[in-house]
């Protein structure tokens, strides 16, 4: 394969990975992920507002996520680090997710009150 095709394929896989992470850990206040390839494997740094939700009890959540990244996305030896966002008010993606969840809850409550 040519170098251009490899770059396009890598960027496409990165986009799919970020979309998956956005859906999988949205409850933890996912902001973004930094992905870097090293000779020993792939480092994935997740930036979230609530890291305990991603890590899980005794690291079970992070182990499941590591296995999923290795099997479904073909990452070699994924090493995941979870970083807490100190001021989530300054992360636009976190604030958009929060606003959307608040709006959906309010809409659901309005439907219950109106008798729909």
N, C-alpha and C positions, 0 to 999 in steps of 0.2 A: 504494500500500500504506500501511496505517496505521503509525504509529510503533511500536506494540506488535508488529506482525508483523515489522517490520524488526529489532527488538531480538531477537526469538525466532530469526529466521533467522541473524543474526550470531552469537548464542550457540551455535546448533547447528553452524554452520560452524567456530567456534572449537573446539568439542568434537571434531569430526571431525579437525581439523588436529592437535590434541594427541594424539589416538589414533594417527594416522599417524606422528607424530614419535616417539612412545614405541616403536612397532614398528620404525621405520626405523633409529633410532640407539641401540637398546638396548645394543649392544656398547660404546658410548662412555660408558655410565653416565649415561643421561639422567635428570635429576631433574624439571625443569619448564621451561616456556617462557612468556615474557612477550611478549604480542602487543599492539602499539599502532598505531593508524592515525594517520598524519600527512597533511598536504596533499600531500606529495611521494610518498607510498607507504605501505607497511606495514613496520614494524620488528618483527623477530622476534628476541628474545634467548633463546638456548638455554643452559641451565645443565647442564653435563656434567662428569664426573670426568676424562675423557680427551679434550680438545678436538682433539688431532691426528688422531684417527680420524674426526671429523666433517669437518674441513677437508680431509683427504686430501693426496695428493702434488700440489704446485703449485696447491692450491686446487680440484682437480677435484671433490672430494666436495661442497664448499659450492656450486659452480656447478651441479652436478646437482640438489642439493636446492633451490636457488633456482628453477631451471627447473620442477621438479616442483610447487613451491608456486604458481608463476605460472599454469601450465597446468591442473592438476587442481583447485586450490582457488580460483582466480580472484583471487589477491592481486595488487594493482597495485604494480608495482615493489618486490618484496620485498627488504628489506635485512636480512641475517642477521648477527647477531653471536654469537660463541660465548664463553661465560664459563666459566671453570674453577671447580669447587666445591673450596674449600680443604680442608674437612673432610667427606668423604663419609659418615663415620660418623654425622653429624648430619642427613643427608637420608634420611627414611624410605623414599621410593620407591626410592632407590639400594640401600639395604640389603635391601629386600624382593626386588628383582631379583637381587641377589647370592645371597641365601639360596635362592631358587628354582632358580637355575642350579646351585648346589652340590648341592642335593637331587636334581636330575635327573641329574647326573653320578654321584652315589653310587648311585642306583637302577639306572642303566645298568651300573655296575661290579658290583653285586650280582647282576644277571641274568646277566652273563657268568661269574661265579664259580660260580653255582648250576647252570649248564648249561641255562638256558632259551633 
